[in-house]
């Protein structure tokens, strides 16, 4: 992806920076020698486009910005041309808090040559990656953990608690990485390094107020602010916006918010076959007057993508196998990829603990909360549905791993909850995932696209996120507000059926719930069957049935079954070889459920194969 880097070392700054910089010949790279012991750099995309270029202000303040900052009015469409100017103005005026009112997705490095002080800056949700290391004498910082660990000065000493957090919750928390002494930034955080000291300061904190309670008013605000968020991100004439469509509501809502500009978008779906989701995506694109492309993914080849997909997420999150093989061709048809991602989290309660109704074989979620006793870290860690299956399969861990696992997982959640202000215990479930967006597993498909095309997620717009903070959790758990907003944005697109239920958007919420439950009940009773794909691991939609894929795709099954024999995993001292083998054998026989855990283990093993500890 695009990136920025900084090194400070009186003896070998130039050599250290060269180790960090990407090696691809077609990436534009901009480097500046700041003094005899400091270097700063920025690099662009694999297609030779763009790239942050470090700039100097008042002869002593060097700034490199990775990402985009957007303007306040319609005239400022697309990212502002000089984001570093805005950050420099705030720092030079001694008002760093102004940086956290900027609207965008960005990270920045600022080196004050007079004070010999490095400042690292994350945006309000830390949506752009930035890592750093210092031994009190030397400094290194970069947008990618993969880049930073190339620096021979940095010891690759694994942090076992961070590894355990990723195994339980599919991510390390707050600023933690897999390596002791290498840290990232969390939401609204600013880090300064000077004189051998590191100071971490959270300049901005998410604070839920729950002050809006009128559903119609909220829906109107949601429609208006989504429209403004999309317009801010639209490139100027000649730019090539695109949107990744699914068969659901969220991406359609973004396209609807584009209004008359919707026909400018190149609509695309990534799927292994023609299915209900691709049918709906085509229908939506046609209704918007926009071109559509189906990019074919190939689950049978996913095992070959694992090493690169692992690097794209710095090894800490499940490797984005579903889309990573299609990134180059996506980038070939769009400069900026829009997505409806996180509209579901913020306005439809995806991560909220929901009540369920029991069906003949299984259960279905209802648009209301299930009772949660409190917002203690122990409760959130146990109740959050993102967690893997490891708590039911502690036999895969060594005695030391079992002893550490629960404490590490709870401590990680405690660190995340400490970064926000909330009174409603249900809001704690959202800060779990929102406190460091760039390091959350559901964001990886989009952030990993950046080497080929910029990703633009309107849901992360400052004004739209502020609206979300004003809505009580019990109003965010259902779909009715989002459906009302969608109808306000585009009655025509709203009326189209969705892929999940086949019902038109005009179908009332209660009727939609009834049909969803009725359809699920009929399938589970064997009265109807989902549309069948050409391979058994293909679902009715565009995503892979991961359990069937692990069990029946021979290449990935071979990799999974080899995990107990991996010296890389066993040398960590966290795993029990016999227990891991037993769990995998049970899974392959259909007697256990460890799909999330297997994906995390395969990613961890792939990362350690490429970047072994030392």
Steps between C-alpha positions, in 0.01 A plus 500: 500500500605863503704580804730722701811425703753671725832393651736672738843351558824700512695205362287330234180690425534464124555123513209452741262696278600298196407182684156641582411639157305274261706327234256512205659697217177661378408670827582871518716558810579842647778525760649795684818520705405722794841512667792267548297251700138524382312402184131523403327341201170431328409253225217454255301219339607200299353659188745789533237749619516748783690463820551725801780750443661638820483878529685754712336791685687802640832331431476255788171304505489205259164328445396191303132405480362164390132501409245764415339807657175637359354848474192644663294608198383354172760700309775301669424166340755229551798517734664835564822551307717607796402310817841565657424874507204446733700286740793744493271794579364323808839387628674834443214682675524266797145373446538128417138436598396667172649206310234275649222711356629443147278280286687212346689174534866573559814454705793741516862529607637841608870557576603820673866536404564771760356305793606158368143387563291253301120522518282215377137579426196278446161623386199478729449128445857403409378381161847523346783285629807643673754312714812608690800368693768670707774385732540847649783582264372399157152528345313328219142556387304374199151444364553126486618253758635299208722797408613567854613146574736517200712738709785288633527720809157391629486175698216271395415394853148360495241628748309185607206699643447674164504163323244362745278807455502441126410134547205584727371822342660498152709809583742639756354799684582869527859562386626147546675304224652152490839647596608632837605862463327553165173687548215653301264791564140487621206734437580869533850431627816706464844364590810715548853363522781729614800480729464127540144534637169388348183690588161360395201735511142441390398837360149390394271237654178353360216587737149361458224739605181326381323835481302439179188290541266598216535228233378717212740781594788255525415347162494846341838588652641165389387562142634856491835419658555191286434712191754760619755232590483346153524839328810592701670185381400516135798571276491798272410465133723243336542294817386140503283418803388144552287318752511144628138384491347214690139396492418688818408847614823677599688527170171582326449783749837650407415482130162660568670781693705584190182628334562619144863385529401136549551424130868600536566201724643176366301242696671172579449180692759236585355150487588149390172452319175659382261502796222695671741772614650556155150504350394772743824697455444507123142612554617786722771608256256497209249707696773756575611509135848382600727236344544171683784246512505163671853417612541126535664373815645149503476329840695206364800734468463675836787298647738666251383845616566435869857641522418831330162533671677444833744782426212734412365470858841487672422146614277610787155467340344220295654516153249654250490203262158572349606816315878531502546313172277756327659820631709574187202476264282704737770768500512490122140623469472743794726750676285517812296206627192595701329260735196492726708335768437603863159648424379163625710526816395855577134505396386136493676364808713230338720465809223553753400195710162408355216278618442181305204284412549124487419325174472132419876472451674813613398854589443841341581850632226746594527881485522543877761458770544195712553574869860586595582540867771766477783645293788351694790387276439140607138521384573667165784257428271204564184629331641654180423284199823588317695268729638179356421151624817463709323520837321176410826346378766594754654158437692656212696711750793403716472531878667841474266608220190399695624679809551824306210494253208632705700771673648618169160511329331690782790741541481581129128580522565708814751710305250556218215602732725750677526697174134611491229661711164327522218435748302239308662156540401409144725774359795306639448238230568758228812658651636145505538524123508875432787607726770427239328457167812429297561191712154348502447183299182609321685800353783300347338427163482874433818631664698227323376634165699825542809386305275500192217747571407739779217376719227742603248398765239773548390347833828622651424860405538731802145639485342162439691347789395787727137419414557137593633605842174688565273198443412272793611139458144363510416705186808374316429130539233473229471596134204737495696827527742396226210392277325834545821686413548284190149579380566872547819477295358307205149352494588315181809322634326446833215313334729239345509160674794400715688176449444373853122487503406572140255758634472857377621782720141619540422185695447597864755400768268252673410336170868477405579334832212257453613400151863466608402271788251307286754444222763391751256262666406342168864449407585349835199269475620384158197639317706733281867526407729790433623559148795267448837612368732301271718403800369385838677782686319775309206660681179642357673837521848618405688372803662165564357239734823485698435173690421311179797665328741395775366146497467438127747726314810277497771767497375701796411183690859386460629831640260486795586141586871588494467768771579264792832420332598864451819571697415869477181455702639245740808710578274775638432286806127581483370187325461133580579292194277204588212724605519704180512185290198357680299822453579516127417133449169552679428804284576316177267220611222754560502454877641841601475864396831687480469688171597845632781348702639312199505815287689683774748215548571471127566875485726491805698206362535669160625821666758316710619312192576832331616696807634258759562616853856586595 
